[in-house]
Amino acid sequence: MTTELLPEIPHFVGREDETAQVFQGLEEWNAPNRAFPVVLCGSAGLGRTELAHRIARTWRGRTGGRVLTADLDRFRLRGQLDVGDVLGHLLTVLGVEQVAAQLDDRIVQYKRMTGGESLILVLDHVQCGFEVEPLLPPSGNAMVIFVSRGPLPDLADGMGLEIALSAFPESVSMELLSSLVPDHRLAADPTAARELVRICSGVPAALRAAGAWMRRNPLFPLSRLIAGLSAKCREEGISGTEPIWDETYMGLRPESALLYRLLAGAPDISLTREAVAALLGLGDEACDDALQELNRAGFLDIRDLLHRENGRIRLPEWLGDHARRRARLDGADGELAEAQLRLVRWVLYQSQLADRFAAGPRLTVADDVLEREGAPDALLENPEEAADPAVAEARKLRATHWLYEERHMVSACLRLAHARRWDDEAWQFSEPVWTFFLDHPHQMDVSELFRMAHESAVRAGNNFSAIVRTYCQLARSLWQSGRMKEAGDALRRAAAGARLLGNSPRDAKLRASVVEFRGMLKGARGNWPSAVQEFEACLGLHQAIPNPYGEMLLTYRLGEAYLNLGDPETAVELLFSAHRMAQKQGRERMISRTGLALGQALRMVGRTAEARRYVEVALEVAGKRASDFGVAGALDVLAQVADDEGDTMEAEEHRNAAKELRRRQGLA
């Protein structure tokens, strides 16, 4: 069962009527192919998200169904929602191995995965109905809860229920405050208690902060505390819940107050505990102390850190303006810039480690990673230090998973570094982004990231290696999104830059890489004769360096090119060679890829017995990697081999198994 829900917040009160409305509406819902939509709207601090999660917990307890959640603010680019990225996240959580590259195909894949399913989807920070329409599961057994500031009148026809949350009345506010502070002062001075409730305006977040504030001052009479708030309202001209936030802030230790201010200026994403420590820069123990104090004060919710391995926090939206105001008033000169640079460099270091561990030795032009102080590293281990191949593979997968989970933090730090003109840091992010892109080519904004990395490489000065490398990365992201002309322009500029490179082995590999990319672009355009010419030239460059991995890869690319040209005899010779080199170098994925391509070529020249042997090896490797997509591809070729051998029953079994695997991935 997939669930991303947090444990219930302590002392949840009220909202019984709203909860009853939701479940009554769900019982009456009778659209067989459309999820029951519920909108929970209201101003920040009213507990919209907590109520949505409470309803989801109740629903899960009753049905045992699947629960999915997505905070849409994590998927916004310059204020616009990247629906494709949200779908990619949801499909990944649903267990899909290969997300469709194009948005329309991804929507179809999502509909196939959720059609008829019993599930609940909680979407937080929805801004309009139009942006979330593709996320509605086509299932009458599903419910979608939209959490938003206001109503969603543009949601498509068939709206189920819209509930506008209001502030708590005095009785419920007092109930919550009494639960938070079981202390005689509330009963002893009911007038002051009512005044405190009035100042909190019935906002649950403010009431929780007020309760924490009272607990920190157990000897002060309530009337004295209230008097301080009233004076602040008169003297500083602030009203509403701001005095509560100010009084809470003033009681924080310096380190906690600093973290509060820095979180207001951090990239608008959720952060892991280690990333927060990097932002603060005082070490992990000081960070933990500050996080706990901010949690006790009602300024942060750290439940996710406590209950999930890769837990995260972010500053609640209702505190953003207050935290920024305190930063303007109390922040030291350069405080935020120094913290942002610490975070950028820490994320760069972690992402470079993850890149190296996930992809293994390969061409990179960035300098070796430099350790950063002031924060613990992410929990990543070097696969090359593992004696057991299974442990090494698990470490690679862990690093790959880290790059996926932290993709928003990596891209946010690249954007921040580019905007701040920290150009050396910005362009170096292109390498881990590249590794992530190769595994997840469906990411919609990756071309913009590579474009920014390239601009920073140019601004950084005469680092021609960085300029050429980022041009190549940009080109591939462009042609994979169908922008062939722009990709060709980028590669022409990369070739011009390559003429300025030096004579080091790395520069020689980079020059060869430009030629390889030209061949790949020509292949993507269907011009395979020209692609063969480029690949042959690139192979010669790798042999001259020498570069065994490059030689193996280009031999494989040539074999594939000849298959596309309809020359399987030449392809067999090339792919035999590439497969042997992959085995010698211990490149497991390339063993599988070359073996599968070789099996196809052997089948085409009538050598079916040999073809079967190589395809079965590819099938075994894909199975070890738990790759449904790889297994399905190998089964397709095995079905063709069985057809050639006249065994139609075996062929049908393989096709049905491949079809079931693709159906499980939402691809058929």
N, C-alpha and C positions, 0 to 999 in steps of 0.2 A: 504494500500500500504506500502510495506517495503522499507525504504530508509535509507541509512547511509551516505548520502552525506552532505558535509559542504557547507555553503554559499560561493559564489564565492569570491575569493581573490580580494581586491581592485586593480584597475588599471591593469587588465589583458590586455596585448597587444600581438600582433603577433599570430603566429600559425594558421592563417586563411587557408593557403594552406593545412596544415596537417589535419585540421578539415574537409575541403571539401573532401579530399581524403577518409577519413573514411566513410562519409555518401554516397559518390558515390559508394564506394565498397559495402556498405551495400545494396544499391538499386540493385546492380548487383548480389548479392549473391543468389544462387538458390538451395542450398543443403537443402532438407526438414527436415532432421533429425540431423543436425549438426549446432551448433552456429557459427556465423561469427567471426573468431578470428582476433584480431588486436594486434600487438606488437608495443609498444612505447618504444624505447630503446635510451640510451644515458647516458652520465656521470651524476653524482650527481649534483644537483643545477640547472639543465636545465628546471625544471618545468614539468617533466614527469607526476607525480601524479596529479598535478593541471590540466594539459591538459586532462588527463583521466577523472577526475571528471567533467570537463567542458563539455566534449563530452557526458558524462552520463546524465548531467542535461538537455542538449539540447534534447537528445534522449527521456528522460522521458517527457519533455514538449510536444514533438510531438506525442508520443504514449500512455502516461499515464501508461506505464508498470512498472514492479517491478524492483528495483535496489538493488543489493547486492554488498558488498565490503568485502575484506579480505586482511589484511596486513600479508603476509606470514612469515615475520620475527618474528611475534608473535607466530608462530606455529613451530619454529625450535628447535630441541633438539640437542645440540652439532653440529650445522651446518646442520643437516639433517631435512628435512621437515616431519612433522607428518601429512601426508595426511588425516589420519583418523580423527585427531582433527579438521582439516579445514572443512572436511565434516560434522563433528558434529556441528561446529559453523554455517555453512550454513543451515543445516537442522533445527537447533534450530531457526534461524532467519526466516526460512520459516514456522515456527509454529508447527514443529514436536514435539510431547510430549515425545516419546520414541525412541531414536536413536538406530539403530541396533548395536549389540555388536561387531560383526566381520566386518573387513574392506570390504570384498567382499559383504556382505549383505548391508553394509552402502552405497556402491557405487550403488547397485541396488535400494535402497530406494531413493537416491538422483536422479537417472535417472527417477524414477517414479514421483517424485515431480516436476521435471523441464521439462519433456518431453512435447513438443508442447507449452510451456509457452512463453509469451512475457516478456522477462526480459533482463537485462544487468548486467554482472558480471565484477567487476573491481578487479583484482588480482595484488597487489603491491609487489615489491621486489621478482619477479620471478627469479630464478637462471638458470633453464633449462626447456625445454619443457616436458621432460619425467615426471617430478614431478607433473605437473599440468594437464596431460592428463585426469585423472579420474574426474576432475572438470568441464569438458566441458559439458554443458547441451545438451541433444539430441533434439534440437529444432531449426528449421530454422528461428524462430521468435526471436531468442536470439542473443546477441553479447557479446563476452568476450574480455576485454581489458587487455593484459598482460603488466605490467610495469616492465622493466628490465634494467640492465646495458648495456647488449649487445644483439645481435640477438639470436634467439632461433631456431637454425637449426634442432634440434632433435624433434621439435614439429611434430606430425603425419602429414601424407599427407593431403592435403586439406587446406594448409595455406591460409588465406584470404589476409592479408595486413601486411607489416612490414614497420614501419616508424622510421628512425634513426633521432632523434632530434639533431640539431646542435646549436652552440652558436648563439646569435642574431647578425645580422650585425650591423654596427655602427648606421645606421638610426633608427632601431628598438630599439637599446639600448638607444639612445638619447631620443626617444619617451617615453620609460618607465621612464627614469631618470627625464625627464621634467614633467611627470605626478606625480611622487613621490615628486618632489621638484619644485613647480611652483614659481620659484624665479629668480630674475634678474641676478644672478651671472653666470648662464649657458650661457645666451645670451651675457652677458657683456664680458666674457672671453672664446670664443669658443675653443681656443687652449687648455686651461686647461680642459675644458669640454671633449674634445676629448681624452685627456690624461687620464682622470678619466675613461672614457668608455674603453680605451685600457687596463688599469690596471684591470678592472673588467672582461676582456676577453669575453664579451658578455654573461656572466653567469647571468641569472635573479636573483638568490639568492644574488650574490655579488652586483648587481646593487641596489637591495632593501636595502642591508646593507649600501651601499654608500649613498643612499638617506637619510636613517635615520641618518647617521653620519653628513651629511650636515645640516639637520634640527636641530641637537643638537648644531651646531656651526654657528648660523645665521649671526654673525658679521665678521667671518673670510673670507677674500677673497679666492676664489677658488684656486688661484695660491699658497697661503700659505698652504692650506690643501694638495695639490698635492705634494708640496715640502717635506712635512713630510713623505709622503708615499715613495717617491723616495729615501729619505735618509735611510729609513728602509730597502729598497731593497738592497742598497749598503752596509750598515753597518752590517746587520744581515744575509745577504745572502739568504733571502727568496724572492720568486717571485710568480707570479700568483696572486691569490686572497688573499693570506695569509696576506699581509699588510692591506687590508681592514678589515679582521677579527681582526687583532691585534689592529688597531686604534679604532675599535668599542669596543673591550673588554676593552681597557685602559680607555674609557670614562664611564664605568659602575660604579655604586656605589659598595662598598665592598660586601654588601649582595648579589647583583645580580651577581657579578663576582664569588662569592663563589658558588652560586647555579649552575652557568654555569659549573664550574669545577666538582662539585659533580655529575651532570647529566652525565658527561662523564664516571664516575666510577660506576654508578648505574647499576643494572641488565638491560640487553638489552631488556626491555619491555616498553610499554607505561604505564604511571603512572597517577593516578587521582590527582586532586588538593590536597586532604588531604594527599596522600602518598608523594607528593612532599614536603609538609609542614613538614612531619616527617623527610624526608631526610635532609632538611635544618636545622630544629631544632630551629628556631627562632620565632615560632608562626605563626598563619595563616595570620595575617595582613602583617608581614614582607615578608611572602611567596608571597602573592598577589602582593605586591609592586615589588618584584623581577621578578615575572612572567610577569607583565605588562611592566617592563623596558626591559626585554629580548625580548618580543614581539615587542616593538617599535624599538629595535635595529636590528630586523631581525634575531635574534638568535633562536626564538621559534615561533610557530604558535599556538595561544591559542583559535582559533575559536571553536574547539571542546569543550573546557571548557565553552564557552559562550552559545553554542547552543544545548548542550545535557546534560541531567540530570547527567549522569555518564561520563562526558567528560574526555578526557585524553590528555596528551602531551608526546612527546619524543624528544630527541635532533635530529635534522635533520642529516642524514648520512654524508652530505658534511662538517659538522662542527665537527664531531667526532674526527678526528686527531688533529684539532686545539685545541679543548677543552682539550684533553689529554696532548698536549704539554704545554698549559698554566697551567695545574694541576702539571706537573713535575716542571715547573719553579716557580710557585707562591704558590703551596699548602703547608700548614704547616704540620709538622710531625704528623701523625696519623689522619689527617683531614678526609680522605676518610673512614678509618676503623671506626671511631666514627660515621660518617654519615650512613654507611651501617648498623651498629649495631642498630642505632636508627630506621632505616627503618624496619629492621627485627623484632624488638620487637614491633613496631607499627602494622605491618601487622599481627604478631602473636596474639596480643591483639584483633584486629578487627575480625580476622578469628575465634578466640575462642568465641567471642560474637555471631557471625553469626552462629557458630556451635550450641551453646547452645540454641539460639532462634529458629533455624530451626528444630533441632532434639528433643528438650525438655530434661527433665531429663533422663540420661542414664549413663551407666558405662563409666567413663573416669578416666585416671590415672594421668593426668597432674594436676598441682596445679591450684588453682583459678587464673583467669586472674588478672593481675595487670595493672592499668591505666598507660599510658605513657603520658608525658608532651611534649609540643612543637608542637602539631598538633591537629586539630579538629578530632573528631571521625567520622566514617562513619554514615550515617543517618539510624541507625537501632534502633528499639524500642522493648522492652521486651513484648512478647505476654502475659506473665503471669500477666502483669499489666493492661490488657485491660478487661473491664467488658463485652463488646459485643463480642460474639464468632466469629462473622464475622470479626471484627477488629483484633482479635487475630490471626485468620487464615491468614488474609492479611499480618500481621507482620511476620508470619512464612514464607510465600511465599517470602516476601521481603528479608529475611535473606538467604533463599535458593538461590534466584536470585543473591544476592551479592556473595555467594560462587562460583556460576557459572561464573559470570562476572570477578571475580578476581582470577580465577583458575591459570592463568599464573603468576600473581604476587605472589600468595601463593607458588606455586611450585618453582619459581625463588628464593624466600627468603629461602625456605627449602634447596635448593641446595647451596646457598651462605653460609648459616649458617653451613652446613655440611663441605663445603670446607674450611671455616675459623676456623673450629673446635669450633664453638659456639654450643656445643653439646646439652646443656639443651634446648636451643631454637629450635634446629633442630628436636629433637625427639618429642617435644611437638606439632609441626606442624602436626604430624600424625593424631591427633584427628579430626581437621577440614577437612583434606584430606580424612579421613575415611567417614565422613558424605557426602562429595561431591561424593566420589566413590560409595556409596550405591545408590545415585540418578542417577549417570552417570557412570555405569560400563563399558561404551565403551571407556573411556580414555585410550590411548595406553601406556603411560609411567608411570602409577600409581604404578606398581610393583617396578620400580626403585626408586620411591619416598619412598615407604615403606621400601625398602632395605636400603636406606641412613638413614632414620629415625631410623631403627633398629641399624645400625652401630654406629650412634651417641649415642643411648641409652646405648650400650655396652661400648663405650668410656667414657661416662659420669660417670661411676663408679658403685656402688653397688645398683642401683635402679632396683631391680628385677621386680617390677611391670611394669616399662617402657619396660624392655627387653621382658617380657612375652607378653605384649599387642602388641608391634610392631611385634613380631613373628606371632601372630594370624592374625593381619591385613595383613601382607605379605602373609601368607598362603592363605587367601581367594582370594586375588588379583591373586595369582598364579593359583589356581584351576579354577578360572573363565576365565583365558586365556588358559586353557587346559594343564597346567603344573602340573599334578597331583603328580608326584613323588617328585618334589621340594616342593610342598605344604605339602605333608606328612612329609618330612624331617623337615620343619619349625615347624610343629605342635608337632613332637616328641621333638624338642628342647624346645618348649614352655612348654610342660608337665614337662620336666626336671626342667626348671626354676620355674614352679609353686610350686614344692616341697619346694622351698626356701622362699616362701612367708610367711608373718606373719599371724596373726589371726584377723586382722581388717575386718569389713564388706566389705570394698572395695576389700581386698585381697581374701576374700571368694567368692565374685562375679566373680573375675578374674579367680579363679580356676574353677568355674563352666563354665565360658565362654570358657576355653580351651576344656572342655569336649563337650560343644555344638558344637564348631568348628569341633571337630573330627567326631561328628555325621553328620554334614552337609557335610563334605568331603566324608564320606562313602555313604551318599545319592547321592552325585554328581557322585560317581562311580557306583551307582546302587545297592549297598550292603545294602538294606533296613533293613534286620534283624539285622545287626550289628549297623545300625544307630539307630534303636529303643532302643537297649541296652544302647547306649551312651546317648540318650535323656532321658531315664528313670533315669539313674544315675544323669544326670544334673538336672532334675526336683527335685530329692531328695535333692541335694545340695542347690537349691534355697529355698525349703521349710524349710530347716534347718536354713537359715540365720536369719530371713525370708526375701524374696525379692518378693513382689507381682507381679511386672512387669515380672521378670524372670520366675516366676511360670506360668503366663499367656502365655508368649511366648513359653515356652517349652511344655506346654500342646497343644498349636497350632501345634508346630512342630511334636509332637507325632501323633496328628490327621492326619496331612498330610502324615506322614510316613505309618500309617496304611492304608490310602487310596491307597498309592503306593503298599502296600502289598496285596491289594485286600480284605481287611477286613473292609468294610464300617460300619458294626455294631459297632465295637470298635471305629472307627473314629467318628461316630455320638456322642457317649458318651463324648469323649474327646473334640470335637469341640463345643458341647453345653457348656461345662464348660469354655473353653477358651473364647467363645463369651460373656458369662455372666461376666467374669472377665474383659474383654476389655470394656464392657459397664460401669461397676462399676468404672473403673479407668479413664473413659472419653478419651480413646485412639481411636480417630476417624478412623485413618487408619487401626488399628487392628480390629475395629468393622467391617469395610468393608471386610478385608481379612478373618477374621474368619467366617463372615456371608456367604461369597461366598463359602468357603470350606465346611461349614456346609450344605449349599444348595445342593452342589454336592453330599455329603455323603447321605443326606436324599433322594435325587432322586434315588440313587443307591439301597437303601433299600425299595423303593416303596412308600415313604411318600411324594408324589409329592405336595400336598397342603401345607404342612409345608415348603417344599423346596422352593416353589414359594415365600412364605412370606419372608424368609431370603435372597433370591437372590434379591428380589425387594428392600430390605433395602440396600444391597450392591450397587445396581444400583443407588439408591437415593444419597448415600454418594459419589459415584464416580462422579455423576452429579454435586453435590455441589462443588466438588474440580475441576470441569472442566477438568476431566481426560478422554480424548477420549479412551485411552487404557483400563482404568478401566471399563468404560461403555461398551466397546466392549466385554470384558471378561464376564461381568454379562449378557449381551444379549446372548452370546453363551450358557450359562447355562440355561437361560430362554427358549431358543429355544428347548433345550433338554427336559425341563420340559413340554413344550407345546406338543412336540412329544409324550411324555409318556401319556399325557392326550388325545391324538388323535386330537388335534387342529393343523392340518398341516398348515393352513393359518396363524395363529399367529406365528408358528415356522418359517415360511418362512419370515415373516415381521421382526422378530428379527434377523435372519441371514443376511438379506439384509441390515438392519441398521448397524449391526456390520461390515459387509463387506465395507460399505460406510465410516464408521469411520476409518477403517484401510487403505482404499484407500486414505483418506485425510491425513493420516500419512505416506504415501508412503510404506505401509507394505503389500499391496495386489493389 
